Amino acid sequence: MGIWTTGCFQGTLEELKKSIEKTHKDNKFLKDRYYRVIDFILQEAKYDEVGE
């Protein structure tokens, strides 16, 4: 996947993960929520590719 956008962030998936780690390093709840959403999006993208 190319560019990810969330709030004021825009960049690659790796850049997003680095931003999450930096921004929410002291907030496990929000950090975990971001990673759950990322996982959901990636699973949906995989599902769309397969066409099931």
C-alpha distance matrix in Angstrom:
0.0 3.8 6.6 7.9 11.5 14.3 17.9 18.5 15.4 12.7 10.5 7.9 7.5 10.6 12.3 12.1 13.6 16.2 17.0 17.5 19.7 21.7 22.1 22.9 24.5 27.7 26.4 25.3 25.2 22.5 20.5 20.6 19.7 16.5 15.5 16.6 14.6 11.3 12.6 13.5 10.2 8.6 11.9 12.0 8.8 10.6 13.7 12.8 11.9 15.3 17.1 19.4
3.8 0.0 3.8 6.7 10.1 13.4 16.7 16.6 13.6 10.3 8.0 6.1 7.6 10.4 11.1 11.4 13.7 15.7 16.1 17.4 19.7 21.1 21.4 22.8 24.6 27.8 26.8 26.2 26.2 23.2 21.3 22.0 21.1 17.6 17.2 18.8 16.4 13.3 15.3 16.2 12.8 11.9 15.4 15.2 12.1 14.2 17.2 15.8 15.1 18.7 20.1 22.7
6.6 3.8 0.0 3.8 6.6 10.2 13.2 12.9 10.0 6.6 5.1 4.9 7.1 10.1 9.6 9.4 12.5 14.2 13.8 15.2 18.0 18.9 18.8 20.5 22.6 25.7 24.6 24.5 24.4 21.1 19.5 20.7 19.5 15.9 16.3 18.1 15.4 12.7 15.5 16.3 12.9 13.0 16.6 16.2 13.7 16.4 19.1 17.7 17.7 21.2 22.4 24.7
7.9 6.7 3.8 0.0 3.8 6.8 10.2 10.7 7.8 5.5 5.4 5.7 6.3 9.6 9.0 7.3 10.4 12.6 11.7 12.5 15.6 16.7 16.2 17.5 19.9 22.7 21.3 21.2 20.9 17.5 16.2 17.4 16.0 12.3 13.1 14.9 12.0 9.8 13.0 13.7 10.6 11.4 15.0 14.7 13.0 15.9 18.3 17.4 18.0 21.4 22.3 24.1
11.5 10.1 6.6 3.8 0.0 3.8 6.7 7.4 5.5 4.4 6.7 8.7 9.4 12.3 10.8 8.5 11.9 13.8 11.8 12.4 16.0 16.5 15.2 16.7 19.6 22.1 20.5 20.9 20.2 16.6 16.0 17.6 15.7 12.3 14.1 15.6 12.5 11.3 14.9 15.0 12.2 14.0 17.3 16.5 15.4 18.7 20.6 19.6 20.7 24.0 24.5 26.2
14.3 13.4 10.2 6.8 3.8 0.0 3.8 6.1 5.2 6.6 9.3 11.2 11.0 13.5 11.8 8.7 11.6 13.4 10.8 10.7 14.5 15.0 12.9 14.0 17.3 19.3 17.5 18.1 17.1 13.4 13.4 15.2 13.0 9.9 12.5 13.9 10.9 10.7 14.5 14.5 12.5 14.8 17.8 17.1 16.9 20.1 21.7 21.1 22.7 25.7 26.1 27.3
17.9 16.7 13.2 10.2 6.7 3.8 0.0 3.8 5.6 8.2 11.5 14.1 14.3 16.4 14.0 11.2 14.0 15.1 11.9 11.9 15.5 15.2 12.5 14.0 17.5 19.1 17.3 18.7 17.5 13.7 14.5 16.8 14.4 11.9 15.1 16.5 13.7 14.1 17.8 17.7 16.0 18.5 21.3 20.6 20.5 23.8 25.2 24.5 26.3 29.3 29.5 30.6
18.5 16.6 12.9 10.7 7.4 6.1 3.8 0.0 3.8 6.7 10.2 13.5 14.5 16.0 13.0 11.1 14.2 14.5 11.1 12.3 15.6 14.6 12.2 14.6 17.8 19.7 18.6 20.3 19.8 16.0 16.2 19.0 17.2 14.3 17.2 19.2 16.6 16.3 20.1 20.5 18.5 20.5 23.7 23.1 22.6 25.8 27.5 26.7 28.1 31.3 31.7 33.1
15.4 13.6 10.0 7.8 5.5 5.2 5.6 3.8 0.0 3.8 6.7 9.8 10.8 12.2 9.3 7.5 10.9 11.3 8.3 9.9 13.2 12.6 11.1 13.5 16.4 18.8 17.9 19.2 19.1 15.3 14.7 17.4 16.0 12.7 15.0 17.3 14.9 13.9 17.7 18.5 16.4 17.9 21.3 21.2 20.3 23.2 25.4 24.7 25.7 28.9 29.7 31.2
12.7 10.3 6.6 5.5 4.4 6.6 8.2 6.7 3.8 0.0 3.8 7.3 9.3 11.1 8.5 7.7 11.5 12.1 10.1 12.1 15.2 15.0 14.2 16.5 19.0 21.8 21.0 21.8 21.8 18.1 17.1 19.3 18.0 14.4 16.0 18.3 15.7 14.0 17.6 18.4 15.7 16.8 20.4 20.0 18.5 21.5 23.8 22.8 23.4 26.8 27.7 29.6
10.5 8.0 5.1 5.4 6.7 9.3 11.5 10.2 6.7 3.8 0.0 3.8 6.7 8.1 5.9 6.4 9.9 10.5 9.7 12.0 14.5 14.7 14.8 17.1 19.0 22.2 21.7 22.1 22.5 19.1 17.3 19.4 18.7 14.9 15.6 18.2 16.1 13.5 16.8 18.2 15.4 15.6 19.4 19.6 17.6 20.1 22.9 22.1 22.1 25.5 26.8 28.8
7.9 6.1 4.9 5.7 8.7 11.2 14.1 13.5 9.8 7.3 3.8 0.0 3.8 5.4 5.1 6.1 8.7 9.9 10.4 12.2 14.3 15.3 16.0 17.8 19.2 22.6 22.1 21.9 22.5 19.4 17.1 18.6 18.3 14.5 14.4 17.0 15.2 12.0 14.7 16.6 13.9 13.2 17.1 17.7 15.5 17.4 20.6 20.1 19.7 22.9 24.7 26.6
7.5 7.6 7.1 6.3 9.4 11.0 14.3 14.5 10.8 9.3 6.7 3.8 0.0 3.8 5.4 5.0 6.2 8.7 9.7 10.5 12.4 14.3 15.0 16.0 17.3 20.7 19.9 19.1 19.7 17.0 14.4 15.4 15.4 11.7 10.9 13.6 12.2 8.8 11.2 13.5 11.3 10.4 14.2 15.3 13.6 15.3 18.4 18.5 18.3 21.2 23.1 24.6
10.6 10.4 10.1 9.6 12.3 13.5 16.4 16.0 12.2 11.1 8.1 5.4 3.8 0.0 3.8 5.4 5.1 6.3 8.6 9.9 10.7 12.5 14.2 15.3 15.9 19.5 19.3 18.7 20.0 17.5 14.4 15.8 16.5 13.1 11.9 15.2 14.6 11.2 13.2 16.1 14.5 13.2 16.8 18.5 16.8 18.0 21.3 21.7 21.2 23.9 26.2 27.6
12.3 11.1 9.6 9.0 10.8 11.8 14.0 13.0 9.3 8.5 5.9 5.1 5.4 3.8 0.0 3.8 5.4 5.1 6.1 8.6 9.9 10.6 12.0 13.9 14.8 18.4 18.5 18.6 19.8 16.9 14.3 16.4 16.9 13.3 13.2 16.6 15.6 12.7 15.4 17.9 16.1 15.6 19.3 20.5 19.0 20.7 23.8 23.9 23.7 26.6 28.5 30.0
12.1 11.4 9.4 7.3 8.5 8.7 11.2 11.1 7.5 7.7 6.4 6.1 5.0 5.4 3.8 0.0 3.8 5.4 5.0 6.1 8.6 9.8 10.2 11.6 13.3 16.6 16.0 16.0 16.7 13.6 11.3 13.4 13.4 9.6 10.1 13.3 12.1 9.7 12.8 15.0 13.4 13.6 17.1 18.2 17.2 19.2 22.0 22.2 22.5 25.4 27.0 28.3
13.6 13.7 12.5 10.4 11.9 11.6 14.0 14.2 10.9 11.5 9.9 8.7 6.2 5.1 5.4 3.8 0.0 3.8 5.4 5.0 6.2 8.6 9.9 10.4 11.2 14.7 14.3 13.6 15.0 12.5 9.4 11.2 12.1 8.9 8.2 11.9 11.8 9.3 11.7 14.6 13.9 13.5 16.7 18.5 17.9 19.3 22.1 22.9 23.2 25.6 27.5 28.4
16.2 15.7 14.2 12.6 13.8 13.4 15.1 14.5 11.3 12.1 10.5 9.9 8.7 6.3 5.1 5.4 3.8 0.0 3.8 5.5 5.1 6.2 8.5 10.0 10.1 13.9 14.4 14.5 16.4 14.0 11.0 13.5 14.8 11.8 11.6 15.3 15.3 13.1 15.5 18.4 17.6 17.2 20.5 22.2 21.4 22.8 25.8 26.5 26.5 29.1 31.1 32.1
17.0 16.1 13.8 11.7 11.8 10.8 11.9 11.1 8.3 10.1 9.7 10.4 9.7 8.6 6.1 5.0 5.4 3.8 0.0 3.8 5.4 5.1 5.8 8.2 9.5 12.8 13.0 13.9 15.3 12.4 10.1 13.2 13.8 10.7 11.8 15.3 14.7 13.1 16.2 18.5 17.6 18.0 21.3 22.5 21.9 23.8 26.5 26.9 27.4 30.1 31.7 32.8
17.5 17.4 15.2 12.5 12.4 10.7 11.9 12.3 9.9 12.1 12.0 12.2 10.5 9.9 8.6 6.1 5.0 5.5 3.8 0.0 3.8 5.4 5.2 5.6 7.4 10.5 10.0 10.4 11.6 8.8 6.3 9.5 10.2 7.5 8.7 12.2 12.1 11.1 13.9 16.2 15.9 16.6 19.5 20.9 20.9 22.7 25.1 25.9 26.7 29.1 30.7 31.3
19.7 19.7 18.0 15.6 16.0 14.5 15.5 15.6 13.2 15.2 14.5 14.3 12.4 10.7 9.9 8.6 6.2 5.1 5.4 3.8 0.0 3.8 5.8 5.6 5.2 8.9 9.5 9.6 12.0 10.2 7.1 10.1 12.1 10.0 10.2 13.9 14.7 13.5 15.6 18.4 18.6 18.7 21.4 23.3 23.3 24.7 27.2 28.4 28.9 31.1 32.9 33.4
21.7 21.1 18.9 16.7 16.5 15.0 15.2 14.6 12.6 15.0 14.7 15.3 14.3 12.5 10.6 9.8 8.6 6.2 5.1 5.4 3.8 0.0 3.8 5.7 5.4 8.8 10.2 11.7 14.0 11.9 9.7 13.2 14.7 12.6 13.6 17.1 17.4 16.4 18.9 21.5 21.3 21.7 24.6 26.2 26.0 27.6 30.2 31.1 31.6 34.0 35.8 36.5
22.1 21.4 18.8 16.2 15.2 12.9 12.5 12.2 11.1 14.2 14.8 16.0 15.0 14.2 12.0 10.2 9.9 8.5 5.8 5.2 5.8 3.8 0.0 3.8 5.9 8.1 8.6 10.8 12.3 9.6 8.6 12.4 13.1 11.2 13.2 16.3 16.2 15.9 18.8 20.7 20.6 21.6 24.4 25.6 25.7 27.8 30.0 30.7 31.6 34.1 35.5 36.1
22.9 22.8 20.5 17.5 16.7 14.0 14.0 14.6 13.5 16.5 17.1 17.8 16.0 15.3 13.9 11.6 10.4 10.0 8.2 5.6 5.6 5.7 3.8 0.0 3.8 5.4 5.0 7.0 8.7 6.6 5.6 9.3 10.5 9.5 11.3 14.1 14.7 14.9 17.3 19.3 19.8 20.9 23.3 24.7 25.3 27.1 29.1 30.2 31.4 33.5 34.9 35.1
24.5 24.6 22.6 19.9 19.6 17.3 17.5 17.8 16.4 19.0 19.0 19.2 17.3 15.9 14.8 13.3 11.2 10.1 9.5 7.4 5.2 5.4 5.9 3.8 0.0 3.8 5.7 7.0 10.1 9.2 7.3 10.5 12.7 12.0 12.8 15.8 17.1 16.9 18.8 21.3 22.0 22.6 24.9 26.8 27.3 28.6 30.8 32.2 33.1 35.1 36.8 36.9
27.7 27.8 25.7 22.7 22.1 19.3 19.1 19.7 18.8 21.8 22.2 22.6 20.7 19.5 18.4 16.6 14.7 13.9 12.8 10.5 8.9 8.8 8.1 5.4 3.8 0.0 3.8 6.3 9.0 9.2 8.6 11.3 13.4 13.7 14.9 17.2 18.7 19.2 20.9 23.0 24.2 25.1 27.0 28.8 29.8 31.2 33.0 34.5 35.7 37.5 39.0 38.9
26.4 26.8 24.6 21.3 20.5 17.5 17.3 18.6 17.9 21.0 21.7 22.1 19.9 19.3 18.5 16.0 14.3 14.4 13.0 10.0 9.5 10.2 8.6 5.0 5.7 3.8 0.0 3.8 5.5 5.7 6.2 8.6 10.1 11.0 12.6 14.5 15.8 16.9 18.6 20.3 21.6 23.0 24.6 26.2 27.5 29.0 30.6 32.1 33.6 35.3 36.5 36.2
25.3 26.2 24.5 21.2 20.9 18.1 18.7 20.3 19.2 21.8 22.1 21.9 19.1 18.7 18.6 16.0 13.6 14.5 13.9 10.4 9.6 11.7 10.8 7.0 7.0 6.3 3.8 0.0 3.8 5.6 5.0 5.9 8.4 9.9 10.5 12.0 14.2 15.3 16.3 18.1 20.0 21.0 22.3 24.2 25.7 26.8 28.3 30.2 31.6 33.0 34.4 33.9
25.2 26.2 24.4 20.9 20.2 17.1 17.5 19.8 19.1 21.8 22.5 22.5 19.7 20.0 19.8 16.7 15.0 16.4 15.3 11.6 12.0 14.0 12.3 8.7 10.1 9.0 5.5 3.8 0.0 3.8 5.6 5.4 6.2 8.8 10.2 10.7 12.5 14.5 15.5 16.6 18.6 20.2 21.2 22.7 24.6 25.9 27.0 28.8 30.6 32.0 33.0 32.3
22.5 23.2 21.1 17.5 16.6 13.4 13.7 16.0 15.3 18.1 19.1 19.4 17.0 17.5 16.9 13.6 12.5 14.0 12.4 8.8 10.2 11.9 9.6 6.6 9.2 9.2 5.7 5.6 3.8 0.0 3.8 5.4 4.9 6.2 8.7 9.8 10.6 12.4 14.2 15.3 16.6 18.4 19.9 21.1 22.6 24.4 25.6 27.0 28.8 30.5 31.5 31.2
20.5 21.3 19.5 16.2 16.0 13.4 14.5 16.2 14.7 17.1 17.3 17.1 14.4 14.4 14.3 11.3 9.4 11.0 10.1 6.3 7.1 9.7 8.6 5.6 7.3 8.6 6.2 5.0 5.6 3.8 0.0 3.8 5.4 5.3 6.4 8.8 10.1 10.8 12.5 14.4 15.6 16.8 18.6 20.2 21.3 22.8 24.5 26.0 27.4 29.1 30.5 30.3
20.6 22.0 20.7 17.4 17.6 15.2 16.8 19.0 17.4 19.3 19.4 18.6 15.4 15.8 16.4 13.4 11.2 13.5 13.2 9.5 10.1 13.2 12.4 9.3 10.5 11.3 8.6 5.9 5.4 5.4 3.8 0.0 3.8 5.5 5.2 6.2 8.7 9.9 10.5 12.3 14.4 15.4 16.5 18.4 20.0 21.1 22.5 24.4 25.9 27.2 28.6 28.0
19.7 21.1 19.5 16.0 15.7 13.0 14.4 17.2 16.0 18.0 18.7 18.3 15.4 16.5 16.9 13.4 12.1 14.8 13.8 10.2 12.1 14.7 13.1 10.5 12.7 13.4 10.1 8.4 6.2 4.9 5.4 3.8 0.0 3.8 5.4 5.1 6.3 8.7 9.9 10.6 12.4 14.3 15.4 16.6 18.5 20.0 21.0 22.6 24.5 26.0 26.9 26.4
16.5 17.6 15.9 12.3 12.3 9.9 11.9 14.3 12.7 14.4 14.9 14.5 11.7 13.1 13.3 9.6 8.9 11.8 10.7 7.5 10.0 12.6 11.2 9.5 12.0 13.7 11.0 9.9 8.8 6.2 5.3 5.5 3.8 0.0 3.8 5.5 5.2 6.2 8.7 9.9 10.7 12.4 14.3 15.4 16.6 18.4 19.9 21.1 22.7 24.7 25.7 25.7
15.5 17.2 16.3 13.1 14.1 12.5 15.1 17.2 15.0 16.0 15.6 14.4 10.9 11.9 13.2 10.1 8.2 11.6 11.8 8.7 10.2 13.6 13.2 11.3 12.8 14.9 12.6 10.5 10.2 8.7 6.4 5.2 5.4 3.8 0.0 3.8 5.4 5.0 6.1 8.5 9.9 10.5 12.2 14.2 15.3 16.4 18.2 19.9 21.1 22.7 24.2 24.1
16.6 18.8 18.1 14.9 15.6 13.9 16.5 19.2 17.3 18.3 18.2 17.0 13.6 15.2 16.6 13.3 11.9 15.3 15.3 12.2 13.9 17.1 16.3 14.1 15.8 17.2 14.5 12.0 10.7 9.8 8.8 6.2 5.1 5.5 3.8 0.0 3.8 5.5 5.1 6.2 8.7 9.9 10.5 12.3 14.3 15.3 16.4 18.4 20.1 21.3 22.4 21.9
14.6 16.4 15.4 12.0 12.5 10.9 13.7 16.6 14.9 15.7 16.1 15.2 12.2 14.6 15.6 12.1 11.8 15.3 14.7 12.1 14.7 17.4 16.2 14.7 17.1 18.7 15.8 14.2 12.5 10.6 10.1 8.7 6.3 5.2 5.4 3.8 0.0 3.8 5.4 5.0 6.2 8.6 9.8 10.5 12.3 14.2 15.2 16.4 18.4 20.1 20.9 20.8
11.3 13.3 12.7 9.8 11.3 10.7 14.1 16.3 13.9 14.0 13.5 12.0 8.8 11.2 12.7 9.7 9.3 13.1 13.1 11.1 13.5 16.4 15.9 14.9 16.9 19.2 16.9 15.3 14.5 12.4 10.8 9.9 8.7 6.2 5.0 5.5 3.8 0.0 3.8 5.4 5.2 6.2 8.6 9.9 10.6 12.3 14.2 15.3 16.6 18.6 19.9 20.3
12.6 15.3 15.5 13.0 14.9 14.5 17.8 20.1 17.7 17.6 16.8 14.7 11.2 13.2 15.4 12.8 11.7 15.5 16.2 13.9 15.6 18.9 18.8 17.3 18.8 20.9 18.6 16.3 15.5 14.2 12.5 10.5 9.9 8.7 6.1 5.1 5.4 3.8 0.0 3.8 5.5 5.2 6.1 8.6 9.9 10.6 12.2 14.2 15.4 16.7 18.3 18.1
13.5 16.2 16.3 13.7 15.0 14.5 17.7 20.5 18.5 18.4 18.2 16.6 13.5 16.1 17.9 15.0 14.6 18.4 18.5 16.2 18.4 21.5 20.7 19.3 21.3 23.0 20.3 18.1 16.6 15.3 14.4 12.3 10.6 9.9 8.5 6.2 5.0 5.4 3.8 0.0 3.8 5.5 5.1 6.2 8.6 9.9 10.5 12.3 14.3 15.5 16.4 16.0
10.2 12.8 12.9 10.6 12.2 12.5 16.0 18.5 16.4 15.7 15.4 13.9 11.3 14.5 16.1 13.4 13.9 17.6 17.6 15.9 18.6 21.3 20.6 19.8 22.0 24.2 21.6 20.0 18.6 16.6 15.6 14.4 12.4 10.7 9.9 8.7 6.2 5.2 5.5 3.8 0.0 3.8 5.5 5.1 6.1 8.6 9.7 10.5 12.4 14.4 15.2 15.6
8.6 11.9 13.0 11.4 14.0 14.8 18.5 20.5 17.9 16.8 15.6 13.2 10.4 13.2 15.6 13.6 13.5 17.2 18.0 16.6 18.7 21.7 21.6 20.9 22.6 25.1 23.0 21.0 20.2 18.4 16.8 15.4 14.3 12.4 10.5 9.9 8.6 6.2 5.2 5.5 3.8 0.0 3.8 5.5 5.1 6.2 8.6 9.9 10.6 12.6 14.2 14.9
11.9 15.4 16.6 15.0 17.3 17.8 21.3 23.7 21.3 20.4 19.4 17.1 14.2 16.8 19.3 17.1 16.7 20.5 21.3 19.5 21.4 24.6 24.4 23.3 24.9 27.0 24.6 22.3 21.2 19.9 18.6 16.5 15.4 14.3 12.2 10.5 9.8 8.6 6.1 5.1 5.5 3.8 0.0 3.8 5.4 5.1 6.1 8.7 9.9 10.8 12.3 12.1
12.0 15.2 16.2 14.7 16.5 17.1 20.6 23.1 21.2 20.0 19.6 17.7 15.3 18.5 20.5 18.2 18.5 22.2 22.5 20.9 23.3 26.2 25.6 24.7 26.8 28.8 26.2 24.2 22.7 21.1 20.2 18.4 16.6 15.4 14.2 12.3 10.5 9.9 8.6 6.2 5.1 5.5 3.8 0.0 3.8 5.4 4.9 6.2 8.7 10.0 10.4 10.6
8.8 12.1 13.7 13.0 15.4 16.9 20.5 22.6 20.3 18.5 17.6 15.5 13.6 16.8 19.0 17.2 17.9 21.4 21.9 20.9 23.3 26.0 25.7 25.3 27.3 29.8 27.5 25.7 24.6 22.6 21.3 20.0 18.5 16.6 15.3 14.3 12.3 10.6 9.9 8.6 6.1 5.1 5.4 3.8 0.0 3.8 5.4 5.1 6.3 8.8 9.8 11.3
10.6 14.2 16.4 15.9 18.7 20.1 23.8 25.8 23.2 21.5 20.1 17.4 15.3 18.0 20.7 19.2 19.3 22.8 23.8 22.7 24.7 27.6 27.8 27.1 28.6 31.2 29.0 26.8 25.9 24.4 22.8 21.1 20.0 18.4 16.4 15.3 14.2 12.3 10.6 9.9 8.6 6.2 5.1 5.4 3.8 0.0 3.8 5.4 5.1 6.4 8.7 9.7
13.7 17.2 19.1 18.3 20.6 21.7 25.2 27.5 25.4 23.8 22.9 20.6 18.4 21.3 23.8 22.0 22.1 25.8 26.5 25.1 27.2 30.2 30.0 29.1 30.8 33.0 30.6 28.3 27.0 25.6 24.5 22.5 21.0 19.9 18.2 16.4 15.2 14.2 12.2 10.5 9.7 8.6 6.1 4.9 5.4 3.8 0.0 3.8 5.5 5.3 6.2 6.3
12.8 15.8 17.7 17.4 19.6 21.1 24.5 26.7 24.7 22.8 22.1 20.1 18.5 21.7 23.9 22.2 22.9 26.5 26.9 25.9 28.4 31.1 30.7 30.2 32.2 34.5 32.1 30.2 28.8 27.0 26.0 24.4 22.6 21.1 19.9 18.4 16.4 15.3 14.2 12.3 10.5 9.9 8.7 6.2 5.1 5.4 3.8 0.0 3.8 5.5 5.0 7.1
11.9 15.1 17.7 18.0 20.7 22.7 26.3 28.1 25.7 23.4 22.1 19.7 18.3 21.2 23.7 22.5 23.2 26.5 27.4 26.7 28.9 31.6 31.6 31.4 33.1 35.7 33.6 31.6 30.6 28.8 27.4 25.9 24.5 22.7 21.1 20.1 18.4 16.6 15.4 14.3 12.4 10.6 9.9 8.7 6.3 5.1 5.5 3.8 0.0 3.8 5.5 8.3
15.3 18.7 21.2 21.4 24.0 25.7 29.3 31.3 28.9 26.8 25.5 22.9 21.2 23.9 26.6 25.4 25.6 29.1 30.1 29.1 31.1 34.0 34.1 33.5 35.1 37.5 35.3 33.0 32.0 30.5 29.1 27.2 26.0 24.7 22.7 21.3 20.1 18.6 16.7 15.5 14.4 12.6 10.8 10.0 8.8 6.4 5.3 5.5 3.8 0.0 3.8 5.6
17.1 20.1 22.4 22.3 24.5 26.1 29.5 31.7 29.7 27.7 26.8 24.7 23.1 26.2 28.5 27.0 27.5 31.1 31.7 30.7 32.9 35.8 35.5 34.9 36.8 39.0 36.5 34.4 33.0 31.5 30.5 28.6 26.9 25.7 24.2 22.4 20.9 19.9 18.3 16.4 15.2 14.2 12.3 10.4 9.8 8.7 6.2 5.0 5.5 3.8 0.0 3.8
19.4 22.7 24.7 24.1 26.2 27.3 30.6 33.1 31.2 29.6 28.8 26.6 24.6 27.6 30.0 28.3 28.4 32.1 32.8 31.3 33.4 36.5 36.1 35.1 36.9 38.9 36.2 33.9 32.3 31.2 30.3 28.0 26.4 25.7 24.1 21.9 20.8 20.3 18.1 16.0 15.6 14.9 12.1 10.6 11.3 9.7 6.3 7.1 8.3 5.6 3.8 0.0
